[in-house]
Amino acid sequence: MRTQVAIIGAGPAGMFLAHLLARDGIDAIVLERHDREYVEGRVRAGVLEQVTVDLLHGLGLADRLDEQGLVHGGTNLSLDGELFHIDMEGLTDGRTVTVYGQQEVMHDLFEAADERGVRIVWNAREVTIEGADGTAPTVRWREQTGDQYEVRCDFVVGCDGQHGVSRKSIPASVQREFERIYPFGWLGILAEVPPVEDELIYANHERGFALASMRSPTRSRYYIQCDIDEKLEDWSDERFWDELCLRLGPEVGARVVRGPSFEKSIAPLRSFVAEPMRWNRLFLAGDAAHIVPPTGAKGMNLAVSDVAILAEAFVEHYTENSDAGIDNYSSRALARVWKAVRFSWWFTSITHRYPDMDGFDRRMQMAELEYIRGSLPAQRTLAENYVGLPLE
Ligand SMILES: Cc1cc2nc3c(=O)[nH]c(=O)nc-3n(C[C@H](O)[C@H](O)[C@H](O)COP(=O)(O)OP(=O)(O)OC[C@H]3O[C@@H](n4cnc5c(N)ncnc54)[C@H](O)[C@@H]3O)c2cc1C
């Protein structure tokens, strides 16, 4: 088998890339370790930046997004129960974010795959990459039948998340890794209840961070900061709702509609970047190259902007005979990645309770939030990062 671009992983990065390449007539194949049900079923991101929304429109895949997505022109911060609003739309010349679950995005990308000639191999196990430092890489995999297959290609793109095979295929001597582990996690639930507020609330409370988010007008997504070694079984729904309401403060807490959760999980928080994002004919995109804590909702959006940059580079290579985009991919993508890493690290640092925080640190957080509340330039800085920096 032969193709132009072999893509490993059918998450947001892999599927956006496959659609962008198919649109421009570049042949590609996507190799995914799991089946469609598994990938589509993962409850993850829910806030799309303008760049991601624009790309879905550009691909003609935004019908359901336009119908069901909740466009948010602002967001709320809360300090010890006192709420204040940031008018993102007014502060960023009309830019917004859209609440639309990652599961819905994946559904739209998978549904359109066949008719657009996007080839996906499900349950591709034991994927290996060979020859990425030469001119003709080969990717091999085993299917459920046990049979082994291979595809020869011009380029390999690792869109296989944090634990995939692609980043590990790059020699350690050419890669540098940067990491920050946060000393807490997020305990999150999904419940079929109306959200407490039309827009998100990021709450800093002396008991810890809380986030009031949603997936639709009838489905809420709530998170509270928890210890890293917290056990899910210790968190009954009742205990979760009580703690959430405390952290959102008496006014908001009293308005929270409670109900049984149908998903509950704990996610660790981490910032991670691997540089460079290219080694010869092997490229990394999305979580394969970087991770951000979910504060600020950047992970999936970064995956999408990486592959938007990369798709442009491949189009230049195949249609204009120029490798300038390919050669610039890593530095161009990393420039955007580091800004998002900074924003999510900063937003985490002003909203969460750290175990070693003393009175001084707490006063610094309060002063920073008070400053944002009273300063339009500070709000503008937050807003332009939150809605997503433009693709440069
Ligand atoms: C609780 C939570 C909340 C989040 N909230 C947000 C949010 O609000 N906004 C936001 O932007 N981001 C959010 N994120 C982050 C976002 O979900 C990820 O950044 C995004 O999924 C990254 O996409 P990706 O395609 O790079 O990687 P992934 O989604 O991890 O996809 C990688 C794919 O590769 C496959 N794979 C792995 N290894 C192999 C292999 N060896 N061979 C073949 N296939 C392989 C995997 O099965 C997977 O399907 C959240 C994440 C979590 C966990």
The ligand as an SDF file (V2000), in Angstrom:
LIG
                    3D

 53 58  0  0  0  0  0  0  0  0999 V2000
  -11.2860   15.9700   31.2930 C   0  0  0  0  0  0  0  0  0  0  0  0
  -10.7300   16.6920   30.0880 C   0  0  0  0  0  0  0  0  0  0  0  0
  -11.2980   17.9150   29.7260 C   0  0  0  0  0  0  0  0  0  0  0  0
  -10.7930   18.6080   28.6190 C   0  0  0  0  0  0  0  0  0  0  0  0
  -11.3760   19.8170   28.2670 N   0  0  0  0  0  0  0  0  0  0  0  0
  -10.9300   20.4780   27.1850 C   0  0  0  0  0  0  0  0  0  0  0  0
  -11.5860   21.6870   26.7080 C   0  0  0  0  0  0  0  0  0  0  0  0
  -12.5840   22.1600   27.2600 O   0  0  0  0  0  0  0  0  0  0  0  0
  -11.0890   22.2970   25.5880 N   0  0  0  0  0  0  0  0  0  0  0  0
  -10.0150   21.7760   24.9140 C   0  0  0  0  0  0  0  0  0  0  0  0
   -9.6120   22.3550   23.8990 O   0  0  0  0  0  0  0  0  0  0  0  0
   -9.3880   20.6290   25.3260 N   0  0  0  0  0  0  0  0  0  0  0  0
   -9.8190   19.9590   26.4240 C   0  0  0  0  0  0  0  0  0  0  0  0
   -9.2340   18.7770   26.7910 N   0  0  0  0  0  0  0  0  0  0  0  0
   -8.0920   18.2780   26.0380 C   0  0  0  0  0  0  0  0  0  0  0  0
   -8.4870   17.5720   24.7290 C   0  0  0  0  0  0  0  0  0  0  0  0
   -9.4440   16.5880   24.9710 O   0  0  0  0  0  0  0  0  0  0  0  0
   -7.2330   16.9770   24.0740 C   0  0  0  0  0  0  0  0  0  0  0  0
   -6.2420   17.9600   24.0260 O   0  0  0  0  0  0  0  0  0  0  0  0
   -7.5190   16.4720   22.6460 C   0  0  0  0  0  0  0  0  0  0  0  0
   -8.2760   15.2720   22.6790 O   0  0  0  0  0  0  0  0  0  0  0  0
   -6.2220   16.2000   21.8950 C   0  0  0  0  0  0  0  0  0  0  0  0
   -6.4910   15.6530   20.6440 O   0  0  0  0  0  0  0  0  0  0  0  0
   -5.4240   14.7250   19.9130 P   0  0  0  0  0  0  0  0  0  0  0  0
   -6.0590   14.2850   18.6430 O   0  0  0  0  0  0  0  0  0  0  0  0
   -4.1150   15.4030   19.8750 O   0  0  0  0  0  0  0  0  0  0  0  0
   -5.1970   13.4840   20.8920 O   0  0  0  0  0  0  0  0  0  0  0  0
   -6.2240   12.3930   21.3930 P   0  0  0  0  0  0  0  0  0  0  0  0
   -7.6000   12.9340   21.5100 O   0  0  0  0  0  0  0  0  0  0  0  0
   -5.6070   11.7750   22.5930 O   0  0  0  0  0  0  0  0  0  0  0  0
   -6.2630   11.3220   20.2150 O   0  0  0  0  0  0  0  0  0  0  0  0
   -5.1970   10.4340   19.9710 C   0  0  0  0  0  0  0  0  0  0  0  0
   -5.7220    9.2070   19.2620 C   0  0  0  0  0  0  0  0  0  0  0  0
   -4.6120    8.3630   18.9280 O   0  0  0  0  0  0  0  0  0  0  0  0
   -4.9210    7.0190   19.2210 C   0  0  0  0  0  0  0  0  0  0  0  0
   -3.6700    6.2920   19.4670 N   0  0  0  0  0  0  0  0  0  0  0  0
   -2.8540    6.3850   20.5500 C   0  0  0  0  0  0  0  0  0  0  0  0
   -1.7840    5.5920   20.4030 N   0  0  0  0  0  0  0  0  0  0  0  0
   -1.9170    4.9700   19.2090 C   0  0  0  0  0  0  0  0  0  0  0  0
   -1.1230    4.0360   18.5020 C   0  0  0  0  0  0  0  0  0  0  0  0
    0.0150    3.5520   19.0120 N   0  0  0  0  0  0  0  0  0  0  0  0
   -1.5530    3.6030   17.2990 N   0  0  0  0  0  0  0  0  0  0  0  0
   -2.7130    4.0820   16.7680 C   0  0  0  0  0  0  0  0  0  0  0  0
   -3.5090    4.9980   17.4030 N   0  0  0  0  0  0  0  0  0  0  0  0
   -3.1060    5.4320   18.5970 C   0  0  0  0  0  0  0  0  0  0  0  0
   -5.8280    7.1150   20.4470 C   0  0  0  0  0  0  0  0  0  0  0  0
   -6.6370    5.9620   20.5900 O   0  0  0  0  0  0  0  0  0  0  0  0
   -6.6390    8.3650   20.1490 C   0  0  0  0  0  0  0  0  0  0  0  0
   -7.8290    8.0890   19.4670 O   0  0  0  0  0  0  0  0  0  0  0  0
   -9.7150   18.0580   27.8810 C   0  0  0  0  0  0  0  0  0  0  0  0
   -9.1460   16.8320   28.2450 C   0  0  0  0  0  0  0  0  0  0  0  0
   -9.6510   16.1410   29.3290 C   0  0  0  0  0  0  0  0  0  0  0  0
   -9.0370   14.8080   29.7010 C   0  0  0  0  0  0  0  0  0  0  0  0
  1  2  1  0
  2  3  1  0
  2 52  2  0
  3  4  2  0
  4  5  1  0
  4 50  1  0
  5  6  2  0
  6  7  1  0
  6 13  1  0
  7  8  2  0
  7  9  1  0
  9 10  1  0
 10 11  2  0
 10 12  1  0
 12 13  2  0
 13 14  1  0
 14 15  1  0
 14 50  1  0
 15 16  1  0
 16 17  1  0
 16 18  1  0
 18 19  1  0
 18 20  1  0
 20 21  1  0
 20 22  1  0
 22 23  1  0
 23 24  1  0
 24 25  2  0
 24 26  1  0
 24 27  1  0
 27 28  1  0
 28 29  2  0
 28 30  1  0
 28 31  1  0
 31 32  1  0
 32 33  1  0
 33 34  1  0
 33 48  1  0
 34 35  1  0
 35 36  1  0
 35 46  1  0
 36 37  1  0
 36 45  1  0
 37 38  2  0
 38 39  1  0
 39 40  1  0
 39 45  2  0
 40 41  1  0
 40 42  2  0
 42 43  1  0
 43 44  2  0
 44 45  1  0
 46 47  1  0
 46 48  1  0
 48 49  1  0
 50 51  2  0
 51 52  1  0
 52 53  1  0
M  END
$$$$
